[in-house]
Each structure stands twice: as structure tokens, then as C-alpha cells.
């Protein structure tokens, strides 16, 4: 069962990168800063480096602060990861940029509660996780809006060639965003895998082993390198027509919010932050520039993610229990 948890944890990390690479690569591709395959490889490098540089504060929040670890078993964690993976696949198939982080939190809550009851949840930890998840999109929108406004004002008297400066600048902002994203999202896999090692007796305290850091980062980077083309289409073309100034500004805003959360241990939804920052950037130019119907579809998916992934995870737990796992 521990081996199954490790495989599912790495599979979740792969799908997380596959799912979320669109948020970083779409502006690069839409503004022709890089060719599609090059953009995804560029993102993958940053995703791998991020968890090696930003510590493990988010992993501790997910693995040690959310649930009573003495009541958790590897089968609960396997069911939680399976629920998150299924929801990620469904939303990828329909091209909806939902949150892998919400899916994992929902999966953990759903599997743990049906197995051990509501008492298994650490309420202070749950409050901090939900606060980070739901505040971060507003911070992302605000950051994208303000940075874009600043750039419009600061460079209003320059020639149109300034767009080329922003286009080239995206190479640096994208790698910074990929590193901050990798730091935050790979730590979610790291947290679950470390918790599995702890509850199975392979660790005495919650300390993330280096091999878990490397494998989690590699899984996320591999998923990013493959890329979710359906989501790239949604973010790169359907929300609004992205220009270099939008790509640059939204990536700076997203990177600041996500990196700050990673250092503070906040497991934010990087999908929420990056998508809302991109919409904030478009709204800074003109409020009706953004196709808000697409945004509303995203919001519905975000609201449904935690309960649905929780129900799916609960179903997987009952299946594993029936099989004697």
C-alpha cells in the first residue's frame, strides 16, 4: 500500500504539472515569446528547480497540519490521491483550468472523514489552508491588475517596440513563475508522501527526505514538459487576446504571490493565482477585454472541486476497504 501511495503521489505530481503548465506556457506561446515545445521545456526546468530552493513549509502544512496523523493510514492517502487524480483528468479533458490543490485538499478530507470521522480534521490547519486557497485568487487578480496599470503608465510615451522588450522579458518572468509554482505545488506531493512514510513507520518525525523532494520535483517537471494543450488553448486564446505586456505583468504578479505563499507555508492554488492574475492584467487595459463567461465557468469548476474530489476519494476508500486494503 505504501508503494501504491508513492506511485499515486508521483502520478498526482505529474498531472499537476501537466495541468498547470498551461498557466505559465500560454502567455509565452500566445505572445510568440517562445515556440510551444520550447516554452513547455523552459517551464519544466523552472518547475524542477523550485522545490530544491524554497524549503518544505507547504509540505508540512499539507502533511502535518491538516489531519491527525495518528489516525491516517496509507489506504486513506491512496484514496485521497486517487480522488484528486480523477478530478484533474476530468477537468483537463474538458479544458477547464481547475485547481489541483483544491482537488488534493478535497481528496484528503473526503477519504479521512469517511474513514475516521470529522474529529480527524485539525480545524486550525483546515482554516489556514482554506484561507490561503480562497484569498490567493484575489491577490493574484490585484497583482496582475496593478502591475499592468503601472506598465501602461510608465511606458505610455514609448514606441510600440516596447512590446518586444516585454516579450523578451517573459523569458525571465516565466522561469521565475515556474520556480515559484514548482516550489508550492511539488510540496503538496511531498507532504502526502512524507506523511505516508511517517504513518507507515519509515520516519520518526515529519521531515521530508531529499529523495522525496527530487522525485516530486521531477514528476511535476515531467508533467509540465508534456503540457496540457487543451488548457493552453483556453488560457491562451479564449480568455482574451494576450499581448506581451499582459504576459509579462501577469507572470510577475503570479510569481510574487506564489513565492510569498511558499515561503510562508501557504498551499495556494497556483491555477487560481495565475489565471486570476492574467484576467486582472486584461482588465487593467479594458474591463470588457476579458471574456468573463469563461471566467465564470472557471469559478464554477473551482467551487465544485473540493466537494466532488472529496466524494470520489470517499468512494475509492470504500473500494479499498472492500478489497481488504
N, C-alpha and C positions, 0 to 999 in steps of 0.2 A: 504493500500500500504506500510506503514511503517513496519507492521508486516511481509509482504512478503519480504521486503528488509532484515530484520533481519534474517529470515529463510534462504534466499538465501546466505546472508553473512556467516552464520554458515555452510551452505552446502558447500560453496566455501572453507571455512577453513578446513572442514572435507576432502574434495577431495584434498586439498593442502597437508595435512598430509599424506593421502593415497598415493598420487602421489610421494611425495618427501621422504617418509620414506625409499624407496628403496636405495636412495643415501647414507644413513647412515648405513642401516642394511646390504646391500650387502657385504661390506668388512668383517663385523663381521661374517656373515654366511659362506662366501666363505673360510675364513681362519679358520673356526671352533672355533672361539673365544667364540661364544655362539650358542645355538640351535636357529633355526629360530623364533619360537614363543617367546622365552626369549629375543632374540635380538630386536624384534619389541616392546615388553613391555618396555625394557630398553630405547629404543629411545623415546617412548611415555612419560616416566617420564621426560626426559630432555626437550621435546617439551612443556610440561605444565609449567615447572619451568621458562623457558626462558623469556616469556613475563612479568613475575612478577618481574624480576630482572633488565631488560635492559631499562626501561623507554618507552617513546612513540614518539621518534623523527621520526621514519619511518612512524608512523600513521599520523603525522602532514604533512609530505611530500606528502603522497598519498591523504589525505583528505582535506588539506588546501592549498597546494602549486601548485597543478596540474591544477585545474579548478576554474573558477569564481563561488564561492559557491552560490551567489545570483541568478544565472541563473540555478541552478541544482534543480531537483525535485526528489522525491522518485522513480517515474517511470523510470527516466533516470538511476538511480543507480540500480534498479531492472533489467533493460535490460542489463546493463554493467556486472552485476554478472552472469546473465544467459548466456551471450556470453562466459565468462571465463569458466564457468562450462561445457558448451557443448564441448569446445575445450579440456579441461582437460580429459573429458571422452573419446573423440575420440583418443587422443594420448595414454591414458592408455590402451585402447583396443588393439592398435597395438604395445604396448610395447615400445613406443618412449619416452625417458625422456625429454620432452619439458618443458618449463618454465611456471609455474602457475603465476608468477609475470608478465611476458610478456602478458599473457592472460588477466590478470586484467587490465593492462595499456591499452591494445588494446580495451578491452570492454568499459572502461571509455571514451576513446577518440571517439570510434565509436558511442556510444549512445549519448554522449554530442554534438558532432559535427552535427549529423543529426537533433538533436532537437533544437540547439541554434546557429549553425554556428561556423566557425573557431575562432571567437572572444571569445568563451567561454574558450579557452585554454590559460593558463598562460605560455607564452613562456619561461621565465627563469626557472620556475618549470619543464616544459617539458624537457628542455635541461639538467637539473641536473639529472632528472630521467633516461633519455636515456643514459647519460654519465655513470651513476652508473651501469646500466644494461649491457652495452656493454664493459666496461673496466673490470668489475669484473671477467669474464671468463679467461682473460689473466693473471690477478693477481693470480687466483686460479691455473692455469697451472704452472705459475712460482713458486708459493709457494710449490706446490707438487713436482716439479722437484728439487728445491734447497734443500728442507728438505730431500728428498730421497737420493740425492747425498751426503749430509752431513752424513747421517746414514751409507751409504756404505763405505765412507772413514773412519769415526770414529770407525766403528766396523769391519773393513776388516780383522783383525787378530784374531777375536774371533771365538769360535767354532760355529757349526750350531745351538747349543742350544739357541743362541741369538734370533732366531725366536720365541721361546717360550716367551721370555721377551716382544717382540713386540706384540705377540698375547695377552698376559695379559694386556699390556699397552693400547690396543684398548678399553678396558672397560672404561678407563678414558677419552681417546680422543673422543670416541663415545658419551659419556654423555655431554662432553663439546661442541661437534659439534651440538648435538641435542638441547642444550640450546641456542646456538647462532642462529641456524636455527629457533627455535621456537620464539625467540625474533624478528627476522626480518620478518618472514612470517606471524605470527599471527597479527602483527601490520598492515598488509595490510587489513585484515578483520576489524580490529579495526578502521582504518582510514575511511573506507567506512561506517561502522555502525555509527560512530560518526558524519560524515558528514550528514547522513540521519537524525539523531536526531537534528542536527543543522538546516537544511533547513526545517524541519517539525515543528520547533518552540519549541522543547522539551529541547533545550540547548540554552543559550545566547552566549556562546563563544566556540571555539573549544578546549574542554577539555575532554579527554577520561574518561568516567565513569568506576569505578572499576568493575562493573558487566560486562561491555563490555570486559574488559581485561580478566576476568575469563572465560567467555563463549567462547571467541575467542581462548584462550589457550586450553580449554577443547575440543573444536571441532577439533583443529589441533592434539592434543594428541590422541583423539579417532580414527581419520583417520590413524595416524601413527601406532596405536596398531593393526588395521585391516591389513594394509600393502598392497602394490601393487605388487603382486607376479610376474606379467609379467615384470615389470620394474626391479625387483630384479634379475630376470634371465638375462636380458640384461646387467645390470651393473656388476653382479657377475660372469658371465661366458663368455659372448660374446665379451666384450671389450678386456680383456686379463686375463690370469690366475693370480689372486691376491694372493700374499703371505703376511704374517703378516707385513713385513716391509713396503709394499705398503699401506696396510690398515691404519697402524699407521701414516705414513708420510702424506698421503693424508688427513686424518682427522685433523691432526694438522694444515696443511696449510689451509684447508677449514675453520676451526673454527676461525683462526686468521683473515682471510679476511672478513668473515660474521660478526663476533663480532665487528670488527672495523667499518664496514659499519652501523651496527645497532646503535652504539653509535653516529655516525656522521649524522644519518638520511638518509642514502643512501638505497633505496629499491632495493637491488641487487637481481638477480636471483640466489637463493640458488642452484637450479638444475644445472645451468651453472657452478657455482663455484665448487660444489662438484664433478661433472662429469669431468670437465677440470682438477681439482686437481688430480683426480685418473688417468687420462691419462698422466698428467705430471709426476706422480710417476712411471708409467710404462715406459715412455720414458727415464727417468733418468737411468734405468737399461740397456735398449737397445731400440733404436728408432723403430725397427721393431717388438718390443714385442706387441705394441698396434695394434689392428685391426682397421686401420684408415678408412676403409669403413663404419664401424659402427659409427665412429665419424662424418664422412661426412653426414650420414643420420640424425644425431642429429642436425648438423648445419642447414640443410635444414629446419627441423622442427622449429628450433629456429627463422630462418628468416621469416617463414610463420606465426608464432604465432600472432604477433601484427596485421597485416592486416586482417587475417581470423577471429580472435576473434572480431575485430572491426566491420567487416561486419555482423557477426552473431548477435552481440549486436544491431547493427542498425536495423536488421530485427526484433528482439524482441521489440525494441522501437516502430516501426511502428505497430506491432501487438497489443501492449498495448494501443497505441493511437487509433487504430481502435475499441478497446473494451471500449474506453472511460475512460481509467485509467489515 
